[in-house]
C-alpha cells in the first residue's frame, strides 16, 4: 500500500519574497547537528515551552528517533549550502478526545523572517495534517512571538483564547498564552492533490 503522506513529504523548493530559494523537506536521522545549530540561532525567548525546549539535546534526539510518525510531523527548510533556516512541527495524540487536533509550531532563523518562509511551512503542514486525518490545528504563542503570530494569521488561524499569566519563560516570568486555531477539515486539498 502506498503511504498517503508520501507525495506530500517529497522535497520541494520555494522562492521567498527576497528572491532566495529554500528547499523544504522532511526530517532525517542525520539532521541532529543542523537542528542544534539552527535552534542555537533562535532567540531564547522564542523557544516554545520548557518541556519541549529544542535546545535540549534529548528533544532533538527524540525528534530524530521518531522522524515523521503517526504522532509527529516535521518539515525543515534548507537555505544556502544546506543550512537549516526553518522548522515546522505538528504533534498530535493518536487516541483520545484530542486525536482530531494537532499542536503546530514554527520557527524561522533570524535573517530569513518576513519573507514568506513561515507561511510556506505552515501551508504545507496544513496539507500534511489533513492527510494524517486531523481536523483542527492549534498554535500556542506568547505575545512576543510577533512574526509567528503574523504568519499563522495569514494562513487563516484565528484567536481562540488568551490565557493570562499561563506559561512561565526560562527566566521565571509569567506570560500570557495566546491560542490560535484553524479548522482544516473544511479545506478541499485532497481534490487538488
N, C-alpha and C positions, 0 to 999 in steps of 0.2 A: 504494500500500500504506500502511496506517495504521501509524504508529510505535507499537510495543507499549509503549513507555515513556510515550507522550503522556498517557494518563489519570493515571498515577502522578505526572507532573510538574505537573499542574494545581494552582494555589494553593489552599490550604485554611486554615481557622482552627482554633486550638487554645486552649482556656481553661485557663490554668495554675492550679495549686493555690491561689494567692492571688487568683484572680478576674480577673487581667489576661488580655487576649486578644492572641495573636500570629498573624501571617499567615506561613505557611510557603510558600515558592516556590522556583523555580529561579533560577539566576544570570543576570543581564542584562549586556549590554555597558556599560550606564550605571551599574553598581554600583561603579566604581572608588573614588570619594571616600568612599562609605559603608563600603566594606571597609577603606580606610585608617584611617578614624575608629574603626571597630569594633576592629581589631587594635591600635590605639593604646591602647585601654581594657583590653586583656587583659594581665595581668602578664607581664613578660618571661620569667620562669621557667616559664611555661606554654606558651610558643611551642614548636612541635613540634621541628623539627631545623634546624640551621643552613643546610642546602642547600634548605630549603623554608620559610624564615622569612617569614611573611606580612606582616612589617613592611617587607620589601624590595619596592620598587615593581615590580621586574621579575617577582616572583612573582605579584602581583596582576594585572599586565598579561598574563602568560601565562594565568592563570585566565580573564580576560575574553575573550581571543582564542579560547581553546578552548571556553569555555562548558561545558555538559554534553555530553560527547563519548563516543565508544566507549571511551575510556581513563580518563575522569574524570567523576564525577557530583557535583554540588553541590546543596545545599539551604541557603537562607538563611531566617532568622526575622526578621520585622519587628515591632517593638513600636510604641510611641506615635509618631505622625507619621512613620512610615516609617523610624525609626531601627533599624539592624541590631542585634539582640540575640543572634543565634546563627548559627553556620555549621557545616555538616557536609559532609565531602568523602570520597569513596571514589576511590582511584586504583588502577588495575589494568593490567597489561601485556596487550596484545591477543594475544600469542603466547607460546609457551614453557611451561616446566614450572610456572609460577605463574599462567598465564592464567585458571585457575579461581578465583583468590582476589583479594581487594581489600584494601587497607590503608585503614581507616576512621579519621577524626579528627573530633573535635567540639570546638567552643569556644563558651562562653556568656559573655556580658558579666557582670562582677560586678554584683550587684544584681538579677540575673534568675536566679540559680542556686538550686538546691534547690527548684524549683517545678515540675519535670517537663518543662522545655523540652528538655534534652539527650536525655531518653528519647524524647520525641516525634520529634525529629530523627533519632535512631538507628533508631527503629521504622520511619519512612517510608523511610529509606535502605536498610534491610534489604529492603523491598519493591522499591525501585528496583534494587538489586543482583541480586535474584532475576530480575527481568525482563531485566536485562542479561546473564544467563547465568552469574552467579557462584555458587559452591558454598560458599565459606568467606570470612568476614571476619576480619581481623586488626587488633587495636588495639595500638599500642605506646605505653606510658606510662612516665613516671618516677614514683618513689614519692611525689613531692609533688603529683601530679595527683589528689587525693583525690576531688573532685567528679566528674571524668570517669570515674574507675575505678568509683565507685558507680553512675553512670548505665549504664555498659557492663554491669556485673554484673547490674543489674536487668533488662537486656534479654537476658539469657541468655549473656553472654560468660563464659568460664571461663579461669583462669590456665593457660597452656601452658608458659611458661618465665620464669625470671628470669635475666638475663644481667648478672653482676656487673661494675660499672665499665665498661660497654659504650658509653655515649654521653658526650659532653662538652657542658656548657652554655656559654652565652655568656661566662661568667667563667673558663672553662677547668677547671671542676671535673668530675671523672669521676663519673657517676651510673649506678645500676643501670637496666636497661631491663626493664620488665615487659611480657610478651607475653600478650595475652588473645585468644582466638579464639571464633568461633561458627560452627558448621555451619549454613548457611541453606537448603541444597537440600532438607533434610528437611521444611521448612515447606510447608504447603498453601495459601499465599497466592493462588495462581493461581485456585483454585476459588472463592474469595471475591471476587475482583476481577471 
